[in-house]
Amino acid sequence: MNVDMTTTVPAGANQPTASTSKTAVDYQSFLKLLIAEMKNQDPTKPMDSTQYVAQLATFSQVEQSVQTNTKLDQIMQSSALSQADALIGRSITSADGKTTGTVASVRLASSGLIAVLGNGTEVPVGPGVSVKAAS
C-alpha cells in the first residue's frame, strides 16, 4: 500500500528561513497514515488497538528526535559564530597549503565557517587548516 505524505517542519522548530524538512512529519500526516491503514485493513482481521498506540508512541519519539536535531544544529551554529571572532586578525593557511593570508572576516555557510582573507579569498575552515598569530 502506498500512502503519499506531505512533510513539514515540526511546530516550534521553525527557523527564519522557513525551510521544509523531508524527514520531519507532523501529526496531521500521522493521522492521514492511520486513516489509510484503517480503511485498507482486512475487516475480518482488524488491527489490534495496541498496535495503533505503539505506532503513535514511535511516531512521537521520531518527532522529538527531529526537534532535538534541529535544536542541536542551532546550538552548533551559535557556537561556531561565537568562536569565529578568534580567527579575525590571525594568519590562516588552507588545508592544501596553497592559500595563506590574514583573516579579515568570517562568515557561516551551510558547510561551516568560511574565513575571508584581506584580499577577498575565501578559505573553508575545517580539518587540515592551520591558524596562527599574524606576523
N, C-alpha and C positions, 0 to 999 in steps of 0.2 A: 504494500500500500504506500503510495507517495502522497505526502502532505506538504504543500507549499507554506512556508512560514516567513513572515516579514520580521526582520530583526531590527531592534533599536537599542540605543544605549540605555542601561537601567536608570531609573529615577535616582536623582542625587548624584549621578556620575557625569552630568553634562559639563562639558568644557566650553570655553568661549568659541571654539571652532565648530561646535555642534556636530562633531563627526559621528558617523554611524559605525558600529562595530558588528562584524559578521558573526562573532562568537557570542554576543550578548543577546538574550531574548527577554521579553517581558511576560507578565502574567497573562496578557491577552493572547499571546502566541501559545502559551501552555494550555489555556482553555480551549483554543481552536484545535490543538492537537488532541486534547482529551475528548472533545466532542466528536472529532473524526474517528477516534478509537471506539467510542461508544456506538456510533452509527454503523461501523463496519464490523462489530463483533458478532460472533455466532450466537443467535438468540437461544439456541438450545444449550449452549455452554457459556453463560455470561461471565465476564471477568470479575474476579473477586475484588471487593471494595478495598481490601488491604493493599492490593496492587496499585490502586489509584493513589492511596495515601503514600505509599513508598515512592511512586513517581513524583508526587508533589514535593516530598522531602528531598529527593535527589535534585530536582529542579531548583529548589531553594538553595541548596548547597552550591550548585553551579553558579547561580546568580550572585551569591555572596562572594565566591571566588573571583568572578569577573569584576565586581566592585572593588575588591581588595587589590587586584592587579592594577586597576585604574588609579587608585589612591597611591599605590607604591610608585607608579610611573610619575605621578605629580611630585611626590617627595624626592625622587631621584633627580628630576629636572630642577627642582628648587635647590637641592644640594649642589648640583653641578654649577648653577649660576652663582651660588654663594662662594664657591671655590674659584670661579673664573677670575675674580679680581686679583688673585695671587699671581696670575700669569702676566698681567699687564705690566709692561716695562722690563720683562725678562727676555732673555735670549732663548730662542726655540729652534730646534733642528728637526726636520721631518724624519719619519721612520726610515725612508730610503737614503737619508743623508744629503740629498740634493738641494734642499731649501733650508736656509738659515736666515734669521733676522730677529729684530726686536718686536715683541708683540705690542701693537697699538690698541687693539680692542679684541674682545672675544664675543662670539655670538653662539647661541644654542640652536642647533639644527636638529632635525628628527634623528639624524645619525649620531649626534653627540655634540661636543664642543668643537668650535672652529676658531682657531686663532688667526686674526687678521694682522699681518705684519705692516710695518710702516710704509712699505712700497705697494700695499694693496694685495699682496699674495696671501692666499688662504691656506692654512695648514690644519688638517683634521687632527685633533688631539686624541691620541689613542696609544695602543701598545707600540713600543719602539721609538716614540717621540722623546727627545731629550730637551729638558728645560734647565737653564742655569741663570745665575745672576748676570745681568747685562754688563758688558765690559766697558 
